[in-house]
Amino acid sequence: MVLTAAVAVVAQLGGCAGTPIEGRARGVGDIDAGTAAGIPVDNNQPSGPKQGVPDAELAVENADGGEMDRLATNALADIYRYWGERMPADFDGQEFEPVKRLASYDSEGKSITLCGQSTKQLVNAFYCGQDDSVAWDRGVLLPMLDKQFGPMSVVAVLAHEMGHAVQFRLGAKSNISQATPTIVKEQQADCYAGGFFRWVADKKSEHFDINAGTGLNHVLATMFFIRDPAGLSASKQGAHGLAFDRVFAFQAGFAEGPTRCARMDTDEINGRIVEKERKDSEIENSKDGNVDLSKDEVRKLLKESLSDAFSGTDSHPEITYDGADCDSGTSTPPVSFCPDSNTIAVDADEVQKIANPPKRGQEPGVDGAGIGDFAAFAEIASRYSLSVQKTEGAPLDGDKAGLRTACLTGAWARYTDTATDDTGRRLRLAVGDLDEAVAELLQDNSLIAADARGKQIPSGFARVEAFRVGFFEGSKGCASRFS
């Protein structure tokens, strides 16, 4: 987040009020706390490469026969099979043709030439339309993804690249032409990858399993790792989108399939991409765009932001920073809503750990790595929203409460992206903050989509969707969806 003296127009969010943001994508369908677009969450189900299944046999140039190349080859074989089924079924009988060239390389090893460029220090995976090829860096990129997010993240990246090959084949049927902006092509490819993962989740893959809980969460979390840098305009050549946008595209494909992806066009992308190019002052007012949660001024502005966002209610809880224990009721460290005293109790040290941005190469929220200041603020906002819900007479326990909490936290996030006509300093959403919210929502111990007892809704897929509803539709959308 950033500190600004902002002047803008704001839709006030109070109680069960709020103004929807017209023209925005609302979500990917009905939201069930226990499913990912209808597939039940069962973390006891396997997720990853299947054991005892023969490796696929595809011709791959420059392959070394190692673990990463076997993983990539098996992934592409299954992706071929998926598109062999879906392309004729969904696109007027058009047959799918495999790419003409598959190539593996080591960006730190002996270089080769692919798509007219040297692979030396080329840490990447890509589709090249010039020679209809898919290539990947087995030396650095794939092992990095595998280590941080698991082998299914490698599958996701290759499914995305094959999505570009599908665009190349479908052309106008996929709303693609030479003039199509990069951001449209990239998010459409994310969407096509989501369609493939639905097929895997439906148990149709020969080489892979994915469960709809932690397995799918890790794939979605990959989007945080491969997102665009904060501040990169969506209109710039090469823009892929931030994680908030890329996760939506993936989820749309997972929920609705390839025909939904093919409908993505410039108008849709321009309508729903939230974090467009901003002035420098709105991108970063402090190191890494993060503000210091320990400062009294920041805490004061956070309280004012929450109070203003929910000004239509009678809920005005105090926020304390000397521990997350409640004298009575359930404590949910690192932040608790204490209903008897109407207090939000914060363990400042633990919340600060969340607020610290991850270092380069760290997976957010893993092995002591933080996520960023907005993730920490959202944890506090989620407990504040429980006070709002209590005032409105809504139940505070159960999955519906968890969904409503995520939704109201999203509504508050939207408020921080706008401003009243005041001239004082305030907290303002910074580019990349919504990505931090997504990363935190996908953590196993996040409170953003948890009820008053800290019970998180099972589906990470649903957590992100509920937050998105609040962001785009305000608290009125939360009331209509999760009453």
LINQUIZI-V530951 format. One line per field, one symbol per residue. ss: DSSP state (~ for helix, > for strand, _ for the rest). psi: psi as a letter, one per 40 degrees, with the letter a starting at -180 (. if undefined). Layout:
ss: ???
psi: ???
//
This chain:
ss: _>>>______________________________>>__>>_______>>___________>_____~~~~~~~~~~~~~~~~~~~~~~~~__________>>>>>_______>>__>>______>>>>____>>>>>___~~~~~~~~~_~~~~~~~~~~~~~~~~~~~~~~~~_______~~~~~~~~~~~~~~~~~~~~______>>____~~~~~~~~~~~~_________________~~~~~~~~~~~~~~_~~~~~___~~~~~~~_______~~~~___~~~______~~~~~~~~~~~~~~________>>>_>____________>>>>____>>>>>~~~~~~~~_________________~~~~~~~~~~~~~~~~~~~_______~~~~~~~~~~~~~~~~~~_________>>>____~~~~~~~~~________>_____>___~~~~~~~~~~~~~~~~~~~~~~~_
psi: iihigihihihhhhbfaihihieihdafaihhdeigfehihgeeiihahiiehiiihihhieieeadddddddddddddddddddddddegfehihhiidhhiiiheeahiihhfeiiehfggiiihhddegihiiheddddddddddeideddddddddddddddddddbdeefhadehiddddddddddddddddddddefehdeiihiebddddddddddddeiiihehieeihehdiidddddddddddddeidddddehaddddddehdgahiiddedheiheehiheehddddddddddddddfeeiehgiihiffieihdiahhgiehihgddefihhhgddddddddhiiiheihhehfeiadidddddddddddddddddddeeiieiidddddddddddddddddeeaiafieiiiihhihedddddddddeideiedfiadeehiidhdddddddddddddeaeddddddf.
//
